[in-house]
Amino acid sequence: MGALAFVPAALGTAPAAHTFRIARVVDGDTVYLTNGAKVRLVQIDTPEVFFGVECWGREASAETKKLLPVGTAVRLTAERATDRVDRYGRLLRYVIRVRDGLNVNVFLVKHGDAAPYFYRGREGRYAMMLKRAALRARAHDRGLWGTCRHTPVDFDRGVDTGPAT
């Protein structure tokens, strides 16, 4: 654990232009970098695929894998309104794809693969954009909103789509 414990601190002071590479996508909102760091996409939540697969969990994970294949160059941006690291030691960051500047966190919400999640009510710089995007995705039955129709809108809690069918 000694080497990994040092990684978040080192990344926290890295310049914004520093790039990293994706080693693998764990699920819709968690990725590993080739340097060993684990990153949780901040301010969003996707349905679960571990410890009970939720409705739209597999699809959300597949979308993140499509957006961030192994080797993809990314930039990480911290959110001042939140913690820098979660209780599991994962960096909390916006993941920006280098080749086109795509903010993966925002994209996933726009396409209905994720919902905004403001842990402890701490809304960050993209909060209004994320809320509007989620409500638009819901109004157009995109992704989880169209398939998992009973999903409540509550941006202060993790998304709960219920069990996959």
Helices and strands as residue ranges (DSSP letters): H 2-12, E 20-27, E 30-33, E 38-41, E 44-45, H 57-67, E 73-78, E 91-97, H 104-110, E 115-116, G 119-121, H 127-139, H 144-147
